[in-house]
């Protein structure tokens, strides 16, 4: 099957390139016209290169485009482009999915990310750290597929690299202010310029404040609101004629909200069972005399043992980081680079997993609850408190003469992280003893990762080059986890002695294990002319193993789940046609996945268990088409199609072999256009932009019994630019059709306890630059 797929893929790629060659050749020989399409330089392969020249599946979005589409987060990014999707189990569990590879509900101190994230080329180990909004960004690079050699930390599924605007000697600045529905108030800006002839500085800031998208009726407060403050300070030092440059970046962010809302929805497809939360919501609707909306709930505020009062829902995240980049030209063709990063994070999250418990303010009778199958009603709020510090160091020596027949890069990478979680679970139940009481966990995990890597690039001819590289990774995870009973029973069962799930037996146990991996990569690139490139690559990626957090007992806490390994076979082409007014990039790929890490809920103990799916196969195609006939008009169309299935996976007696990979949409499509109109001094005075994205049906879990149906979102923006271009006024709208779709579900019995994406938002933005 692999050979057949590769033969078909190669034939399609060669055919596509062949069809495009005549037009590309004309463009090369008959014109020197500059392209109306954006020229974006990327650094995913540790060299500056045009994204059209990079022989890998990479999408780059400039900061200007991010601002137009109001892409402020990873969630926004995933709702803008194809080839990437996003779900979130909690404010500390962002789940980025690229090509079916996703880190699902793995939040323990030793957990690695399936799709890695980087900020200014420095690895970000914890997904929850990236809840802060983007600001003053030069570009975002999204790399699809395993990158096991050059891309910093070993990458299994892909990576998102967020690159900040850097200081320069030229004085400049900008500021913008936005207002909108949900009481939005947003301010951001920067100031940049020379401090001395050799030193430049840049200060950037942003604040966002808005009310909530959802409402806690029980306590009469907003949910899913936002209060965010961020600042970044940079210094660049580049003495003339020295061949040396240094960049220092200090970044701080603080974000808080009043928690998330979970809503119980009766499942149309899961196996029959009690409709506990959807049924109770029907009873409350009858009492209220109206139907509860999907953004209304009754989350329980737990009163932990020893506290004088209940603790409200909330989420806070405080992060700061320091980055020091040093570059020294050793001679005319060799450069030494050092990239040092330190990051510290502190986070607090408390949310009710069901947003509706027995104490909901309506005193429903047993007969009423029984009438809708809600006799098992329970609440289980959870409180996650995490602190972490992370140190990374990368050293590289590389050749810099891109015209040479042989180029090379060698380097070493080191990561040290210390993460401590102190988690509290609190519950009360009308019936089940294991769902009442209070259990705590303390888990201190220490991760150490070091690697050496190298890559050679050899030009076989003027049009053909071969890249070959390999990375050796040693990954070590150690720590200690303690689970203990704080209280048993509740107001309904005060004499109950069973620990609150997922704890079954108190324990205090150390854990530890290490793994080694070799991840090679080889790429053949053909560049017949300046407007076309085709490539074929074989690559391997590695994601480290780890240990279960909030374990049910000691054996679960000290038993490691194994690393993931993925091998990718890919062919692709990138072409610019018709005087560079059309850009068409495509890739076909097949990935073989081994030991896929999957977390599921075990019905026998209502506890979470991480296991390794034996194997999975992912086959797909990605294509991106851009059209810019004039500087005033641009349109785009992109899409992905995935055939992603478990080759062999049985969990708790359930055989998921042949089922679709969880949280992986089969296809995605994005289409949009931007046009500018005006005349004279008011040239390009009015710019109109519309973007639509559709995502196909997606299974939520490996057993494929619950799904998110396909949905589309429409975003728009209209910008008025004054003649001097220094002032602009824009009207924007996101999710213009107010589409209701979910970012997470957890199945309880016959209910899907759901979290919803933001509703329609809109506003005005006033910007000035100087």
C-alpha positions as CSV (number, residue, x, y, z in Angstrom):
1,X,0.0,0.0,0.0
2,X,2.8,2.4,0.8
3,X,4.5,1.8,-2.5
4,X,1.2,2.3,-4.4
5,X,0.5,5.5,-2.5
6,X,4.0,6.9,-3.2
7,X,3.8,6.0,-6.9
8,X,0.4,7.7,-7.2
9,X,1.5,10.7,-5.3
10,X,4.7,11.0,-7.3
11,X,2.8,10.8,-10.6
12,X,0.3,13.4,-9.5
13,X,3.0,15.8,-8.4
14,X,5.0,15.4,-11.5
15,X,1.9,15.8,-13.7
16,X,1.0,19.0,-11.8
17,X,4.5,20.4,-12.2
18,X,4.6,19.4,-15.8
19,X,1.3,21.2,-16.6
20,X,2.5,24.3,-14.9
21,X,5.9,24.4,-16.5
22,X,5.0,26.2,-19.8
23,X,3.4,29.1,-18.0
24,X,6.2,29.3,-15.5
25,X,8.8,29.3,-18.2
26,X,7.0,32.2,-19.9
27,X,6.9,34.1,-16.7
28,X,10.7,33.5,-16.2
29,X,11.8,34.7,-19.7
30,X,9.3,37.3,-20.6
31,X,8.9,39.6,-17.6
32,X,10.7,41.1,-14.7
33,X,7.4,42.2,-13.1
34,X,7.3,42.2,-9.3
35,X,4.7,39.9,-7.8
36,X,1.5,41.3,-6.3
37,X,1.6,38.3,-3.9
38,X,3.2,38.6,-0.5
39,X,6.9,37.6,-0.4
40,X,7.4,36.0,3.0
41,X,10.8,35.0,4.4
42,X,10.8,32.1,6.9
43,X,13.4,30.5,9.1
44,X,11.9,27.1,9.8
45,X,15.1,25.4,8.5
46,X,17.4,27.7,10.4
47,X,18.1,29.7,7.2
48,X,16.3,32.7,5.8
49,X,14.5,31.7,2.7
50,X,11.4,32.6,0.7
51,X,8.5,30.4,1.7
52,X,8.2,29.4,-1.9
53,X,11.8,28.0,-1.9
54,X,11.4,26.0,1.3
55,X,11.1,22.3,0.5
56,X,8.5,21.4,3.1
57,X,4.8,22.0,3.8
58,X,4.8,25.4,5.5
59,X,2.3,28.2,5.6
60,X,3.4,31.7,6.7
61,X,1.0,34.5,7.7
62,X,2.3,38.0,8.1
63,X,1.5,40.2,11.0
64,X,-0.5,42.6,8.7
65,X,-2.7,39.7,7.6
66,X,-3.1,38.5,11.2
67,X,-4.3,42.0,12.2
68,X,-6.8,42.1,9.3
69,X,-8.3,38.8,10.3
70,X,-8.1,39.6,14.0
71,X,-6.1,36.4,14.7
72,X,-5.3,36.9,18.3
73,X,-4.8,33.3,19.5
74,X,-4.0,29.8,18.4
75,X,-7.8,29.2,18.3
76,X,-8.2,32.1,15.9
77,X,-5.4,30.8,13.8
78,X,-7.0,27.4,13.4
79,X,-10.3,29.1,12.4
80,X,-8.5,31.0,9.7
81,X,-6.4,28.5,7.7
82,X,-6.6,24.9,6.7
83,X,-4.3,22.0,7.7
84,X,-4.7,22.9,11.4
85,X,-7.6,22.6,13.9
86,X,-8.0,23.4,17.5
87,X,-9.9,21.9,20.5
88,X,-9.6,22.7,24.2
89,X,-10.4,20.5,27.2
90,X,-9.7,23.3,29.7
91,X,-8.0,26.7,29.8
92,X,-4.7,24.8,30.5
93,X,-5.2,22.3,27.7
94,X,-4.9,23.8,24.2
95,X,-5.0,20.9,21.7
96,X,-3.5,21.8,18.3
97,X,-4.1,19.3,15.5
98,X,-2.0,19.2,12.3
99,X,-2.7,16.4,9.9
100,X,-4.5,14.3,12.5
101,X,-1.7,14.5,15.0
102,X,-3.1,16.0,18.2
103,X,-2.2,16.2,21.9
104,X,-5.5,15.1,23.4
105,X,-6.1,15.9,27.1
106,X,-2.5,15.3,28.1
107,X,-1.6,17.9,30.7
108,X,0.7,16.1,33.1
109,X,4.0,17.7,34.1
110,X,5.9,15.2,31.9
111,X,3.6,15.4,28.9
112,X,5.1,16.6,25.6
113,X,3.1,18.3,22.8
114,X,2.3,16.4,19.6
115,X,2.3,19.7,17.8
116,X,5.1,21.9,19.2
117,X,4.9,25.6,19.6
118,X,7.7,28.1,19.5
119,X,8.0,31.8,20.3
120,X,10.8,33.5,18.5
121,X,12.4,30.1,17.8
122,X,12.3,29.1,21.5
123,X,10.3,26.0,22.4
124,X,7.2,26.4,24.6
125,X,6.8,23.2,26.6
126,X,3.3,23.8,28.0
127,X,0.2,24.3,25.8
128,X,-1.7,26.4,28.4
129,X,1.1,29.1,28.3
130,X,-0.1,30.1,24.9
131,X,-3.5,31.4,26.1
132,X,-2.1,34.9,25.8
133,X,-3.0,36.9,22.7
134,X,-0.7,37.6,19.8
135,X,0.6,41.2,19.4
136,X,3.3,43.0,17.4
137,X,3.9,39.8,15.4
138,X,6.0,39.8,12.2
139,X,4.7,36.4,11.1
140,X,3.5,33.0,12.2
141,X,5.0,29.9,10.5
142,X,2.9,26.7,10.5
143,X,5.0,23.7,9.6
144,X,3.0,20.5,8.8
145,X,4.4,17.0,9.3
146,X,7.3,15.7,11.4
147,X,10.5,17.7,11.5
148,X,12.9,15.6,13.4
149,X,16.2,17.3,12.5
150,X,16.3,21.1,12.5
151,X,13.2,22.6,14.1
152,X,14.4,23.0,17.7
153,X,12.7,20.4,19.8
154,X,12.0,17.2,18.0
155,X,8.6,17.6,16.3
156,X,6.2,14.7,15.7
157,X,3.2,16.3,14.1
158,X,4.2,19.8,13.1
159,X,4.9,23.2,14.7
160,X,3.6,26.7,15.1
161,X,6.4,29.3,15.4
162,X,5.4,32.9,16.4
163,X,7.9,35.5,15.3
164,X,7.9,38.9,16.9
165,X,8.7,42.2,15.1
166,X,12.4,43.0,15.8
167,X,14.0,46.3,16.7
168,X,15.6,48.4,14.0
169,X,17.5,51.7,13.7
170,X,14.6,53.5,11.9
171,X,12.3,55.4,14.3
172,X,8.7,54.2,14.0
173,X,5.6,53.5,16.1
174,X,1.9,52.7,16.0
175,X,-1.1,52.5,18.3
176,X,-4.6,51.2,17.8
177,X,-7.7,51.2,19.9
178,X,-10.7,48.9,19.4
179,X,-14.2,48.8,20.8
180,X,-16.9,46.2,20.2
181,X,-19.7,44.1,21.4
182,X,-19.4,42.3,24.7
183,X,-17.9,45.6,26.0
184,X,-14.6,45.0,24.1
185,X,-11.8,47.5,24.9
186,X,-8.5,46.7,23.3
187,X,-5.3,48.8,23.0
188,X,-2.0,47.9,21.5
189,X,1.0,49.5,19.9
190,X,4.8,49.8,19.8
191,X,7.6,52.2,19.6
192,X,10.9,51.4,17.8
193,X,14.1,53.1,17.0
194,X,17.8,53.7,17.6
195,X,19.3,54.2,21.1
196,X,22.9,54.5,19.8
197,X,24.5,53.8,16.4
198,X,24.8,50.1,17.4
199,X,21.8,49.6,19.6
200,X,18.1,49.5,18.7
201,X,15.2,49.1,21.0
202,X,11.5,48.2,20.7
203,X,8.7,48.3,23.3
204,X,5.4,46.6,22.5
205,X,2.2,46.4,24.6
206,X,-1.4,45.2,24.5
207,X,-4.4,45.1,26.8
208,X,-7.7,43.4,26.1
209,X,-10.8,43.6,28.3
210,X,-14.3,42.3,27.5
211,X,-17.3,40.9,29.2
212,X,-18.3,37.2,29.0
213,X,-19.7,35.2,26.1
214,X,-21.6,33.0,28.7
215,X,-23.5,33.5,31.9
216,X,-23.5,31.7,35.3
217,X,-27.2,32.0,36.2
218,X,-26.6,30.4,39.6
219,X,-24.2,33.1,40.8
220,X,-25.3,35.9,38.4
221,X,-21.8,36.4,36.9
222,X,-20.3,36.4,33.5
223,X,-18.2,33.5,32.2
224,X,-15.6,33.4,29.4
225,X,-14.8,37.0,29.8
226,X,-11.2,38.3,29.4
227,X,-8.8,40.7,31.1
228,X,-5.3,40.5,29.5
229,X,-2.2,42.6,29.8
230,X,1.0,42.0,27.8
231,X,4.3,43.8,27.2
232,X,7.6,43.0,25.4
233,X,10.9,44.8,25.6
234,X,13.7,44.2,23.1
235,X,17.3,45.3,22.6
236,X,19.3,44.6,19.5
237,X,23.1,45.2,19.4
238,X,24.9,45.1,16.0
239,X,28.3,46.9,16.0
240,X,29.2,47.8,12.4
241,X,31.7,45.6,10.7
242,X,32.0,43.1,13.5
243,X,30.0,40.3,12.1
244,X,28.3,40.0,15.5
245,X,24.7,40.7,16.5
246,X,22.8,40.1,19.7
247,X,19.1,40.3,20.5
248,X,17.6,40.3,24.0
249,X,13.8,39.8,24.5
250,X,11.9,40.2,27.7
251,X,8.2,39.3,27.6
252,X,5.4,39.4,30.3
253,X,1.7,38.5,30.1
254,X,-1.1,38.3,32.6
255,X,-4.5,36.9,31.7
256,X,-7.6,36.2,33.8
257,X,-11.2,35.3,33.3
258,X,-14.1,33.9,35.3
259,X,-14.0,30.4,34.0
260,X,-15.6,28.4,31.2
261,X,-19.1,27.1,30.7
262,X,-19.9,23.4,30.1
263,X,-23.4,22.6,28.7
264,X,-25.0,19.1,28.8
265,X,-26.4,18.2,25.4
266,X,-28.2,15.0,24.7
267,X,-26.1,12.9,22.3
268,X,-27.7,11.9,19.0
269,X,-25.2,9.1,18.4
270,X,-23.6,7.7,21.6
271,X,-24.9,4.5,23.2
272,X,-28.2,4.8,25.1
273,X,-27.9,6.0,28.7
274,X,-29.1,8.5,31.2
275,X,-29.5,12.1,30.0
276,X,-28.4,13.6,33.3
277,X,-27.5,17.2,32.5
278,X,-29.6,17.8,29.4
279,X,-32.6,16.3,31.3
280,X,-32.0,18.5,34.3
281,X,-31.7,21.6,32.0
282,X,-35.2,20.7,30.6
283,X,-36.6,20.7,34.2
284,X,-35.0,24.0,34.9
285,X,-36.4,25.5,31.7
286,X,-39.8,24.4,32.8
287,X,-39.4,26.2,36.1
288,X,-38.1,29.3,34.3
289,X,-40.9,29.3,31.7
290,X,-38.3,29.5,28.9
291,X,-35.7,27.4,27.2
292,X,-32.2,27.7,28.5
293,X,-29.7,29.0,25.9
294,X,-26.5,27.2,25.1
295,X,-24.5,29.9,26.8
296,X,-26.3,29.7,30.2
297,X,-25.3,27.3,33.0
298,X,-25.2,26.7,36.7
299,X,-21.6,25.9,37.6
300,X,-21.0,24.7,41.2
301,X,-18.5,26.7,43.3
302,X,-16.8,24.1,45.5
303,X,-16.0,24.7,49.2
304,X,-12.8,22.8,49.8
305,X,-12.1,21.4,53.2
306,X,-10.7,24.1,55.5
307,X,-12.0,27.0,53.4
308,X,-14.4,29.5,55.0
309,X,-16.3,30.1,51.7
310,X,-16.8,28.5,48.2
311,X,-14.1,29.2,45.6
312,X,-15.5,30.9,42.5
313,X,-14.7,29.7,39.0
314,X,-11.7,31.4,37.4
315,X,-8.6,31.1,35.4
316,X,-5.4,33.1,35.7
317,X,-2.1,32.8,33.9
318,X,1.1,34.8,34.6
319,X,4.0,34.2,32.3
320,X,7.4,35.9,31.8
321,X,10.3,34.9,29.6
322,X,13.8,36.0,28.5
323,X,15.5,35.2,25.3
324,X,19.0,35.9,24.2
325,X,20.1,35.3,20.6
326,X,23.8,35.7,19.7
327,X,25.3,35.4,16.2
328,X,28.9,35.6,15.2
329,X,30.4,35.3,11.7
330,X,33.4,33.1,12.1
331,X,34.5,33.9,8.5
332,X,32.9,34.8,5.3
333,X,31.1,31.5,5.0
334,X,30.5,30.1,8.5
335,X,28.3,31.4,11.3
336,X,27.9,30.5,15.0
337,X,24.4,30.9,16.6
338,X,23.4,30.7,20.2
339,X,19.7,30.8,21.2
340,X,19.0,30.8,25.0
341,X,15.5,30.9,26.5
342,X,14.1,30.9,30.0
343,X,10.3,30.9,30.7
344,X,8.4,30.9,33.9
345,X,4.7,30.3,34.2
346,X,2.1,30.3,37.0
347,X,-1.5,29.3,36.4
348,X,-4.7,28.7,38.3
349,X,-7.8,27.1,36.8
350,X,-11.1,26.2,38.5
351,X,-14.1,25.0,36.5
352,X,-17.1,22.7,37.0
353,X,-16.8,19.8,34.6
354,X,-20.5,19.7,34.0
355,X,-21.7,23.2,35.0
356,X,-24.7,21.7,36.7
357,X,-24.9,19.8,40.0
358,X,-27.5,18.7,42.6
359,X,-27.2,22.1,44.3
360,X,-28.4,24.2,41.4
361,X,-30.8,26.6,43.1
362,X,-34.1,24.9,42.0
363,X,-34.6,22.1,44.6
364,X,-35.7,19.5,42.0
365,X,-37.4,16.5,43.5
366,X,-36.4,12.9,43.0
367,X,-39.5,12.2,41.0
368,X,-38.7,15.1,38.7
369,X,-35.2,14.0,38.2
370,X,-36.3,10.4,37.6
371,X,-38.7,11.5,34.9
372,X,-35.9,12.7,32.7
373,X,-33.3,10.1,33.6
374,X,-31.3,12.5,35.8
375,X,-31.3,10.6,39.1
376,X,-27.5,10.2,38.8
377,X,-26.9,14.0,38.8
378,X,-23.5,14.9,40.2
379,X,-21.0,17.8,40.1
380,X,-17.2,17.6,40.0
381,X,-15.4,20.9,39.9
382,X,-11.7,20.6,39.4
383,X,-8.9,23.0,40.4
384,X,-5.5,22.9,38.6
385,X,-2.7,24.9,40.0
386,X,0.6,24.8,38.1
387,X,4.0,26.4,38.3
388,X,6.8,25.8,35.9
389,X,10.2,27.0,34.8
390,X,11.9,26.0,31.5
391,X,15.4,26.5,30.2
392,X,16.4,25.9,26.6
393,X,19.8,26.2,24.9
394,X,20.5,25.7,21.2
395,X,24.0,26.1,19.6
396,X,24.4,25.9,15.8
397,X,27.4,26.2,13.5
398,X,26.5,26.5,9.8
399,X,27.7,27.4,6.4
400,X,26.3,30.7,4.9
401,X,27.2,30.6,1.2
402,X,23.9,29.5,-0.3
403,X,25.5,29.4,-3.8
404,X,28.1,26.8,-2.7
405,X,27.8,23.2,-3.9
406,X,27.9,21.9,-0.4
407,X,26.2,23.5,2.6
408,X,25.9,22.2,6.1
409,X,24.6,22.8,9.6
410,X,25.5,21.0,12.9
411,X,24.2,21.8,16.4
412,X,23.1,20.7,19.9
413,X,19.9,21.4,21.8
414,X,19.2,21.2,25.6
415,X,15.9,21.5,27.5
416,X,15.4,21.4,31.3
417,X,11.9,21.9,32.8
418,X,10.5,21.7,36.2
419,X,6.7,21.6,36.5
420,X,4.6,21.2,39.7
421,X,0.9,20.6,39.7
422,X,-1.3,20.8,42.8
423,X,-4.7,19.6,41.7
424,X,-7.9,19.5,43.8
425,X,-11.1,17.6,42.8
426,X,-14.3,18.2,44.7
427,X,-17.6,16.4,44.1
428,X,-21.1,15.7,45.3
429,X,-23.6,13.2,44.0
430,X,-27.2,12.2,44.5
431,X,-26.4,8.5,44.2
432,X,-22.8,7.4,43.4
433,X,-20.4,7.2,46.4
434,X,-17.3,7.5,44.2
435,X,-18.4,10.9,43.0
436,X,-18.6,12.6,46.3
437,X,-15.8,13.9,48.5
438,X,-12.5,15.6,47.9
439,X,-9.2,14.3,46.5
440,X,-5.9,16.0,46.0
441,X,-2.8,15.3,43.9
442,X,0.7,16.8,44.0
443,X,2.8,16.0,41.1
444,X,6.4,17.3,40.5
445,X,7.8,16.4,37.1
446,X,11.3,17.0,35.8
447,X,12.0,16.8,32.1
448,X,15.5,16.8,30.5
449,X,16.0,16.6,26.8
450,X,19.2,16.9,24.9
451,X,20.0,16.3,21.3
452,X,22.7,16.7,18.6
453,X,21.8,17.1,15.0
454,X,23.3,17.8,11.6
455,X,22.3,18.3,8.0
456,X,24.2,18.4,4.7
457,X,22.9,20.0,1.5
458,X,24.5,18.9,-1.8
459,X,23.7,20.5,-5.2
460,X,23.7,17.6,-7.7
461,X,23.1,20.1,-10.5
462,X,21.9,23.6,-11.1
463,X,18.3,22.5,-10.6
464,X,18.6,19.5,-8.3
465,X,19.8,19.4,-4.6
466,X,19.7,16.7,-1.9
467,X,19.3,17.4,1.8
468,X,20.1,14.7,4.3
469,X,20.1,15.0,8.1
470,X,19.7,13.2,11.4
471,X,19.0,14.1,15.0
472,X,19.8,12.0,18.1
473,X,17.5,12.7,21.1
474,X,17.8,11.6,24.7
475,X,14.6,12.2,26.6
476,X,14.4,11.7,30.4
477,X,11.3,12.1,32.6
478,X,11.4,11.8,36.4
479,X,9.3,13.0,39.3
480,X,7.0,12.1,42.2
481,X,3.3,12.0,42.4
482,X,1.1,11.8,45.5
483,X,-2.7,11.2,45.6
484,X,-4.5,11.6,48.9
485,X,-8.0,11.6,50.3
486,X,-9.0,14.9,51.9
487,X,-12.6,14.2,52.6
488,X,-15.2,11.5,51.8
489,X,-19.0,11.9,51.5
490,X,-21.0,15.0,51.0
491,X,-24.3,16.6,52.2
492,X,-26.3,13.8,50.5
493,X,-24.1,10.9,51.8
494,X,-22.2,12.1,54.9
495,X,-21.2,8.6,55.9
496,X,-19.7,7.6,52.6
497,X,-16.0,6.4,52.8
498,X,-15.2,5.9,49.1
499,X,-12.5,8.3,47.7
500,X,-13.6,10.8,45.1
501,X,-12.8,9.6,41.6
502,X,-10.4,9.3,39.8
503,X,-8.5,8.4,43.1
504,X,-9.2,4.8,44.2
505,X,-6.3,4.3,46.7
506,X,-4.1,6.9,48.3
507,X,-0.4,6.7,47.2
508,X,2.9,8.5,47.2
509,X,5.3,7.2,44.5
510,X,8.3,8.2,42.5
511,X,8.5,7.7,38.7
512,X,11.1,7.9,36.0
513,X,12.1,6.6,32.6
514,X,14.2,7.7,29.7
515,X,14.1,7.1,25.9
516,X,16.5,7.5,23.0
517,X,15.6,8.1,19.3
518,X,17.3,8.7,16.0
519,X,15.2,10.7,13.6
520,X,16.6,11.0,10.0
521,X,15.3,13.1,7.1
522,X,16.1,13.2,3.4
523,X,14.7,15.7,0.9
524,X,15.2,15.9,-2.9
525,X,14.4,19.3,-4.4
526,X,14.0,20.1,-8.1
527,X,14.0,23.8,-9.1
528,X,13.6,24.0,-12.9
529,X,13.3,27.8,-12.9
530,X,12.8,30.7,-10.6
531,X,9.1,30.3,-10.4
532,X,8.8,26.6,-9.6
533,X,10.0,24.0,-7.1
534,X,9.1,20.4,-6.5
535,X,10.3,18.2,-3.6
536,X,10.1,14.7,-2.3
537,X,10.9,14.0,1.4
538,X,11.0,11.1,3.9
539,X,11.2,12.3,7.5
540,X,10.8,10.9,11.0
541,X,9.6,12.6,14.2
542,X,9.6,11.7,17.8
543,X,7.5,12.7,20.8
544,X,8.7,11.6,24.3
545,X,6.8,9.4,26.6
546,X,5.5,10.4,30.0
547,X,3.4,9.6,33.1
548,X,-0.2,9.9,34.0
549,X,-1.2,12.8,36.2
550,X,-4.2,12.7,38.6
551,X,-3.6,8.9,38.7
552,X,-6.1,6.5,40.3
553,X,-3.3,4.6,42.2
554,X,0.4,4.2,42.4
555,X,0.8,1.7,39.6
556,X,-1.0,4.1,37.3
557,X,1.2,7.0,38.4
558,X,4.6,5.2,37.9
559,X,3.8,3.3,34.7
560,X,5.0,5.2,31.7
561,X,3.2,5.6,28.4
562,X,5.6,5.2,25.5
563,X,6.9,7.7,23.0
564,X,5.2,8.4,19.7
565,X,7.0,7.8,16.5
566,X,5.9,9.0,13.0
567,X,7.3,8.5,9.6
568,X,6.2,10.8,6.8
569,X,6.4,10.2,3.0
570,X,5.7,13.4,1.1
571,X,5.8,14.9,-2.3
572,X,4.9,18.5,-3.2
573,X,5.4,21.4,-5.5
574,X,5.3,25.2,-5.3
575,X,4.7,27.3,-8.4
576,X,4.1,30.9,-9.3
577,X,2.3,31.3,-12.7
578,X,1.0,34.0,-15.1
579,X,3.6,36.7,-14.4
580,X,3.5,35.7,-10.8
581,X,-0.1,36.6,-10.3
582,X,-1.0,33.1,-9.3
583,X,0.6,31.0,-6.6
584,X,-0.2,27.3,-6.3
585,X,1.3,25.0,-3.7
586,X,0.3,21.4,-3.0
587,X,1.5,18.4,-1.1
588,X,0.5,14.7,-0.9
589,X,1.6,12.7,2.1
590,X,1.3,9.5,4.0
591,X,2.3,9.2,7.7
592,X,2.8,5.9,9.6
593,X,2.1,6.5,13.3
594,X,3.4,4.2,16.0
595,X,2.4,4.2,19.7
596,X,0.0,7.1,19.3
597,X,-0.7,8.4,22.8
598,X,-4.5,8.5,23.6
599,X,-6.2,9.5,26.9
600,X,-9.7,8.0,27.5
601,X,-12.0,7.7,30.4
602,X,-12.3,4.1,31.8
603,X,-15.9,3.4,32.8
604,X,-14.9,0.9,35.6
605,X,-13.4,3.7,37.7
606,X,-14.5,6.9,35.9
607,X,-10.8,7.7,35.7
608,X,-8.6,8.8,32.9
609,X,-6.0,6.4,31.4
610,X,-3.3,7.2,28.9
611,X,-2.5,4.3,26.5
612,X,-0.6,3.9,23.3
613,X,-2.7,3.1,20.2
614,X,-0.7,0.4,18.5
615,X,-0.6,2.2,15.1
616,X,-2.4,4.6,12.8
617,X,-2.1,5.7,9.2
618,X,-2.7,9.2,7.9
619,X,-2.9,9.9,4.2
620,X,-3.9,13.2,2.7
621,X,-3.5,16.1,0.3
622,X,-3.1,19.8,0.9
623,X,-3.4,22.6,-1.7
624,X,-3.3,26.3,-1.6
625,X,-4.1,28.7,-4.5
626,X,-3.6,32.5,-4.4
627,X,-4.5,35.0,-7.1
628,X,-3.4,38.6,-7.2
629,X,-4.0,40.1,-10.7
630,X,-3.4,43.7,-9.4
631,X,-2.1,45.2,-6.2
632,X,-5.7,46.1,-5.4
633,X,-7.2,42.6,-5.7
634,X,-6.3,39.3,-4.0
635,X,-8.2,36.1,-3.6
636,X,-7.3,32.7,-2.1
637,X,-8.6,29.1,-1.9
638,X,-7.1,26.4,0.2
639,X,-8.1,22.9,1.2
640,X,-7.0,19.7,2.9
641,X,-8.4,16.2,2.8
642,X,-7.3,13.5,5.3
643,X,-7.9,9.7,5.5
644,X,-6.8,9.1,9.1
645,X,-7.6,5.8,10.7
646,X,-6.4,3.5,13.6
647,X,-4.6,0.5,12.1
648,X,-4.8,-1.4,15.4
649,X,-6.2,0.0,18.7
650,X,-8.1,-1.8,21.4
651,X,-8.8,-0.1,24.7
652,X,-10.8,-1.6,27.7
653,X,-12.2,-4.3,25.5
654,X,-13.3,-1.8,22.8
655,X,-11.8,-2.4,19.4
656,X,-11.3,0.9,17.6
657,X,-9.3,-0.6,14.7
658,X,-10.3,1.0,11.4
659,X,-12.0,3.9,13.1
660,X,-11.2,7.5,12.3
661,X,-8.6,9.4,14.4
662,X,-10.2,11.5,17.1
663,X,-10.6,15.2,16.8
664,X,-9.5,15.1,13.1
665,X,-11.8,16.6,10.5
666,X,-11.8,14.7,7.2
667,X,-11.6,17.9,5.1
668,X,-11.2,21.7,5.5
669,X,-11.7,24.5,3.0
670,X,-10.8,28.2,3.3
671,X,-11.8,30.8,0.7
672,X,-11.6,34.6,0.7
673,X,-10.9,37.8,-1.2
674,X,-9.6,41.3,-0.5
675,X,-10.2,44.4,-2.7
676,X,-9.1,48.0,-2.4
677,X,-10.8,50.9,-4.2
678,X,-10.1,54.7,-4.4
679,X,-8.6,57.3,-6.7
680,X,-6.2,60.2,-6.6
681,X,-4.9,61.0,-3.1
682,X,-7.5,58.6,-1.8
683,X,-5.9,55.6,-3.6
684,X,-6.7,52.4,-1.8
685,X,-8.9,54.4,0.5
686,X,-11.3,51.6,1.1
687,X,-10.3,48.0,1.6
688,X,-12.9,45.2,1.9
689,X,-12.0,41.7,3.1
690,X,-14.1,38.5,3.5
691,X,-12.9,35.1,4.6
692,X,-14.8,31.9,4.9
693,X,-13.7,28.6,6.4
694,X,-15.5,25.2,6.4
695,X,-14.6,22.2,8.5
696,X,-16.0,18.8,7.8
697,X,-17.5,16.3,10.2
698,X,-15.2,15.2,13.1
699,X,-15.3,12.4,15.6
700,X,-14.6,13.4,19.2
701,X,-13.2,10.1,20.5
702,X,-11.5,7.0,19.1
703,X,-14.7,4.9,19.2
704,X,-16.4,7.3,16.8
705,X,-19.7,7.4,18.5
706,X,-19.8,11.2,19.0
707,X,-19.2,13.8,16.3
708,X,-19.1,17.5,15.6
709,X,-21.0,18.1,12.4
710,X,-19.4,20.2,9.7
711,X,-19.7,23.9,10.1
712,X,-18.4,27.1,8.5
713,X,-17.5,30.6,9.8
714,X,-17.4,33.9,7.9
715,X,-15.2,36.8,8.9
716,X,-15.1,40.3,7.4
717,X,-13.4,43.7,7.6
718,X,-13.8,47.1,6.0
719,X,-10.9,49.6,6.4
720,X,-10.9,53.3,5.5
721,X,-7.4,54.7,5.0
722,X,-6.8,58.4,5.0
723,X,-4.7,59.9,2.2
724,X,-1.5,60.0,4.1
725,X,-2.0,56.4,5.1
726,X,-1.1,57.2,8.8
727,X,-4.6,56.9,10.0
728,X,-7.2,54.2,9.4
729,X,-10.6,53.3,10.7
730,X,-11.8,49.7,10.4
731,X,-15.1,47.8,11.1
732,X,-14.6,44.1,11.8
733,X,-16.8,41.1,12.4
734,X,-15.9,37.5,13.4
735,X,-18.3,34.5,13.0
736,X,-20.7,36.8,11.2
737,X,-23.4,34.2,10.9
738,X,-23.2,33.5,14.7
739,X,-22.6,29.8,14.0
740,X,-22.8,27.7,17.1
741,X,-20.0,25.0,17.3
742,X,-18.0,23.3,20.0
743,X,-14.4,23.3,21.0
744,X,-14.6,20.3,23.3
745,X,-17.0,17.6,24.5
746,X,-16.8,15.0,27.2
747,X,-19.3,12.1,27.1
748,X,-21.1,11.3,30.4
749,X,-23.7,8.5,29.9
750,X,-25.9,9.7,27.0
751,X,-24.9,13.4,27.3
752,X,-22.2,15.4,25.6
753,X,-21.0,18.0,28.0
754,X,-19.9,20.7,25.6
755,X,-17.8,23.8,25.4
756,X,-18.7,26.3,22.7
757,X,-16.6,28.6,20.5
758,X,-17.1,32.4,20.7
759,X,-20.3,33.8,19.2
760,X,-20.5,36.6,16.6
761,X,-18.2,39.5,17.6
762,X,-17.8,42.9,15.9
763,X,-16.4,46.3,16.5
764,X,-14.5,49.3,15.3
765,X,-10.7,49.8,15.3
766,X,-8.9,53.2,15.0
767,X,-5.2,53.0,14.2
768,X,-2.4,55.5,13.8
769,X,1.3,55.0,12.8
770,X,4.2,57.4,12.9
